[in-house]
Amino acid sequence: MKQAADWPWSSARAHLTGEPDGVTNLEPMNDRLPSPAGLFDLIETDVAAFDALRKAESVGRPVGGEAFQNRIAEQTGRVVKPGKRGRRQQANSALSP
């Protein structure tokens, strides 16, 4: 199966045909894109974009530039950028004998 619409668990078929599948809510995508077919074409031909989306999917972070990520953080009230790596520092009072 090379096309997303061929996957039995994918919502792609419903989005491409515009026919409800009993699970997928088509309205949000239809409100944003006049034709969702272009989105699927981009993902299937742009390997770098597809890889970025897959990576973001596994870590649960949005894909986009700084301004986009700041807007998402503001709208959701959640941290969307990765924090500093490593162990958290304990407060000085906890470290003193």
Wavefront OBJ file of the C-alpha trace (Angstrom):
o trace
v 0.000 0.000 0.000
v 1.720 3.113 -1.226
v -1.093 5.639 -0.840
v -2.470 6.796 2.508
v -5.995 6.291 1.139
v -5.238 2.566 0.732
v -4.590 2.036 4.460
v -7.680 0.570 6.100
v -7.122 2.497 9.365
v -6.428 5.862 7.704
v -8.858 8.764 7.487
v -7.289 9.728 4.150
v -9.939 7.951 2.070
v -12.754 9.837 3.808
v -10.945 13.161 3.349
v -10.142 12.528 -0.303
v -13.612 11.326 -1.276
v -15.522 13.625 1.052
v -17.634 10.647 2.126
v -17.990 10.010 5.880
v -16.529 6.727 7.106
v -18.406 6.665 10.416
v -15.343 7.721 12.414
v -13.723 10.721 10.753
v -15.049 14.244 11.270
v -14.509 15.852 7.871
v -15.592 19.366 8.859
v -12.331 20.645 10.479
v -10.222 19.685 7.450
v -12.798 21.043 5.000
v -12.807 24.357 6.885
v -9.026 24.691 6.532
v -8.307 23.320 3.063
v -10.367 23.742 -0.085
v -8.934 20.439 -1.359
v -7.198 18.056 1.048
v -5.794 16.100 -1.908
v -2.900 18.567 -2.107
v -1.904 17.845 1.491
v -1.603 14.137 0.824
v 0.366 14.758 -2.363
v 2.847 16.903 -0.432
v 3.401 14.279 2.248
v 3.859 11.467 -0.224
v 6.365 13.333 -2.413
v 8.279 15.447 0.129
v 10.313 12.947 2.134
v 11.825 15.606 4.446
v 8.372 16.974 5.342
v 7.042 13.472 5.917
v 10.020 12.618 8.179
v 9.507 15.832 10.181
v 5.830 14.984 10.660
v 6.652 11.431 11.750
v 9.241 12.662 14.260
v 6.822 15.237 15.678
v 4.120 12.588 15.918
v 6.315 10.351 18.070
v 7.331 13.139 20.478
v 4.002 14.968 20.477
v 5.332 18.365 19.403
v 4.046 20.564 16.568
v 6.065 21.017 13.389
v 6.687 24.613 12.378
v 8.763 27.705 12.823
v 9.313 29.687 16.009
v 6.349 32.030 15.427
v 4.017 29.092 14.788
v 5.187 27.255 17.913
v 4.802 30.417 20.011
v 1.256 30.873 18.713
v 0.367 27.241 19.493
v 1.832 27.585 23.001
v -0.163 30.767 23.604
v -3.417 29.312 22.303
v -3.138 26.044 24.218
v -1.406 27.290 27.353
v 1.055 24.422 26.998
v 4.804 24.212 26.484
v 5.435 23.001 22.945
v 9.198 23.461 22.689
v 11.562 20.939 24.235
v 13.038 21.916 27.586
v 16.656 21.833 28.634
v 18.051 18.308 28.507
v 19.434 16.494 31.526
v 18.464 16.144 35.145
v 16.711 19.004 36.873
v 18.718 20.914 39.422
v 17.493 20.626 42.994
v 16.967 23.743 45.081
v 20.056 24.833 47.083
v 18.281 24.255 50.397
v 17.786 20.592 49.547
v 21.482 20.147 48.804
v 22.862 21.734 52.000
v 23.583 19.418 54.956
l 1 2 3 4 5 6 7 8 9 10 11 12 13 14 15 16 17 18 19 20 21 22 23 24 25 26 27 28 29 30 31 32 33 34 35 36 37 38 39 40 41 42 43 44 45 46 47 48 49 50 51 52 53 54 55 56 57 58 59 60 61 62 63 64 65 66 67 68 69 70 71 72 73 74 75 76 77 78 79 80 81 82 83 84 85 86 87 88 89 90 91 92 93 94 95 96 97
